[in-house]
Amino acid sequence: MLFTFQDRNKERWLKSKARHSTKLRGHRMEKSWKRLDAQGWEQSLKCIECGMESIIDLQPLPNGVDISGEAIALNCPVRW
């Protein structure tokens, strides 16, 4: 399945929100996102300091979430 224009906008928005949330938690995240699946629907970003991840999912299951991960939920233990 190919990305549509709406998928690209959603991807940018989710990445922006994930970066903002991790920054508020004191994390220093990597520059580039790593794809977790072949299509790129799930992508992750890792904290340089502690290794916690932030994950975005462009097509979550009905009971799933768009943005998740330890870096979203927890403060960076190295920088706080």
C-alpha positions, -999 to 999 in steps of 0.1 A, spaced: 0 0 0 14 34 -9 14 66 11 -12 91 2 -10 129 7 -30 126 39 -7 99 52 23 121 47 7 150 66 -2 126 94 33 113 94 48 148 97 23 157 124 30 126 145 68 130 142 65 166 153 43 157 183 66 128 193 97 149 191 81 177 212 69 152 238 103 136 242 120 170 244 97 179 273 108 147 290 145 157 287 155 133 259 180 141 232 167 121 202 185 109 171 181 129 139 166 102 116 136 78 121 141 41 117 114 20 99 102 -9 119 83 -26 91 88 -28 53 60 -3 44 72 23 69 39 25 88 57 21 121 88 42 128 110 47 158 134 72 172 160 65 200 173 88 227 211 93 224 216 95 261 195 66 276 184 45 246 146 48 253 125 48 221 96 68 207 74 50 182 48 63 158 22 41 140 4 55 110 -21 27 109 -27 16 145 -51 -12 153 -86 -1 165 -74 -3 202 -39 10 194 -23 44 198 -5 66 172 24 76 194 40 54 221 72 43 237 93 47 269 107 81 258 71 94 255 61 81 290 92 85 311 118 112 318 153 107 306 172 92 336 206 105 324 196 142 319 171 147 348 
